[in-house]
C-alpha cells in the first residue's frame, strides 16, 4: 500500500513536463532499495548493527556532499517554496 501511495504521490507532485522522468527516477530508486535492503539485513545479522547504520550514514553523507559541492547549489540560499525559486530564476538571481 505504501508503494502505491508513493507512486501516486510522485505522479501528482511534479508538473506534466517532467512527470514521466520523475516517476521513472522514483520507481528506479524504489527498486534499488528493494534489491539492497535484504543485503543490509543479512549484513546486520552477521556483523551487528554497524553495517545497516553505516550504509545509511554513508548515503546521507554522500547526498549532503552533493548538495554542498554541486554548482547548481553552491553558495546559494535554498528556497522555501517553488514560487520563491521561480521568482529568483526570473529575476536572474537563481541558477
HUMO-V366137 format. One record per residue. N is the residue number from 1. PHI is phi in whole degrees, 0 to 359 (* if undefined). NEAR is the number of other ideal C-beta (glycine too) atoms within 12 Angstrom. D_CENTER is the distance of its C-alpha to the mean C-alpha in Angstrom with 2 decimals. Layout:
BEGIN
n=N phi=PHI near=NEAR d_center=D_CENTER
n=N phi=PHI near=NEAR d_center=D_CENTER
END
This chain:
BEGIN
n=1 phi=* near=7 d_center=20.41
n=2 phi=297 near=10 d_center=16.95
n=3 phi=299 near=16 d_center=15.64
n=4 phi=296 near=12 d_center=17.80
n=5 phi=296 near=13 d_center=16.79
n=6 phi=297 near=19 d_center=13.06
n=7 phi=295 near=21 d_center=14.18
n=8 phi=295 near=15 d_center=16.58
n=9 phi=298 near=15 d_center=14.32
n=10 phi=297 near=24 d_center=11.91
n=11 phi=295 near=21 d_center=15.21
n=12 phi=273 near=15 d_center=16.55
n=13 phi=286 near=18 d_center=13.72
n=14 phi=259 near=18 d_center=13.98
n=15 phi=293 near=13 d_center=17.37
n=16 phi=302 near=12 d_center=19.46
n=17 phi=295 near=8 d_center=19.20
n=18 phi=240 near=15 d_center=15.56
n=19 phi=297 near=18 d_center=15.41
n=20 phi=296 near=15 d_center=16.23
n=21 phi=295 near=16 d_center=13.72
n=22 phi=296 near=22 d_center=10.82
n=23 phi=294 near=22 d_center=12.42
n=24 phi=293 near=17 d_center=12.91
n=25 phi=293 near=17 d_center=9.44
n=26 phi=298 near=25 d_center=8.45
n=27 phi=294 near=20 d_center=11.68
n=28 phi=296 near=15 d_center=11.33
n=29 phi=297 near=20 d_center=8.35
n=30 phi=295 near=21 d_center=10.72
n=31 phi=292 near=15 d_center=13.61
n=32 phi=297 near=14 d_center=12.52
n=33 phi=298 near=20 d_center=11.98
n=34 phi=292 near=15 d_center=15.34
n=35 phi=282 near=12 d_center=17.00
n=36 phi=278 near=19 d_center=16.05
n=37 phi=300 near=17 d_center=16.65
n=38 phi=297 near=13 d_center=20.43
n=39 phi=294 near=18 d_center=20.69
n=40 phi=292 near=24 d_center=19.25
n=41 phi=295 near=16 d_center=21.65
n=42 phi=296 near=14 d_center=24.52
n=43 phi=294 near=20 d_center=23.89
n=44 phi=293 near=19 d_center=23.79
n=45 phi=289 near=14 d_center=27.10
n=46 phi=277 near=13 d_center=28.76
n=47 phi=247 near=16 d_center=27.73
n=48 phi=90 near=11 d_center=26.80
n=49 phi=285 near=16 d_center=23.67
n=50 phi=301 near=16 d_center=23.00
n=51 phi=294 near=20 d_center=21.21
n=52 phi=294 near=23 d_center=18.73
n=53 phi=291 near=16 d_center=18.12
n=54 phi=295 near=17 d_center=18.29
n=55 phi=295 near=23 d_center=15.59
n=56 phi=296 near=20 d_center=13.18
n=57 phi=295 near=15 d_center=14.46
n=58 phi=297 near=16 d_center=14.11
n=59 phi=297 near=19 d_center=10.39
n=60 phi=298 near=14 d_center=10.06
n=61 phi=295 near=14 d_center=12.69
n=62 phi=296 near=15 d_center=11.41
n=63 phi=294 near=16 d_center=8.13
n=64 phi=296 near=14 d_center=10.67
n=65 phi=295 near=14 d_center=13.13
n=66 phi=298 near=15 d_center=11.14
n=67 phi=293 near=17 d_center=10.96
n=68 phi=287 near=16 d_center=14.62
n=69 phi=263 near=13 d_center=15.95
n=70 phi=292 near=15 d_center=14.59
n=71 phi=295 near=11 d_center=17.50
n=72 phi=291 near=15 d_center=15.70
n=73 phi=242 near=19 d_center=14.97
n=74 phi=292 near=14 d_center=17.74
n=75 phi=78 near=13 d_center=20.37
n=76 phi=252 near=18 d_center=19.12
n=77 phi=284 near=13 d_center=18.76
n=78 phi=277 near=16 d_center=15.60
n=79 phi=287 near=17 d_center=16.71
n=80 phi=277 near=10 d_center=16.89
n=81 phi=228 near=10 d_center=17.22
n=82 phi=293 near=14 d_center=16.81
n=83 phi=297 near=11 d_center=20.60
n=84 phi=298 near=17 d_center=20.76
n=85 phi=294 near=20 d_center=18.49
n=86 phi=295 near=15 d_center=20.63
n=87 phi=292 near=15 d_center=23.77
n=88 phi=296 near=19 d_center=22.83
n=89 phi=293 near=16 d_center=22.26
n=90 phi=289 near=12 d_center=25.51
n=91 phi=270 near=10 d_center=27.43
n=92 phi=84 near=8 d_center=26.38
n=93 phi=266 near=14 d_center=24.69
n=94 phi=257 near=19 d_center=21.09
n=95 phi=291 near=18 d_center=19.55
END
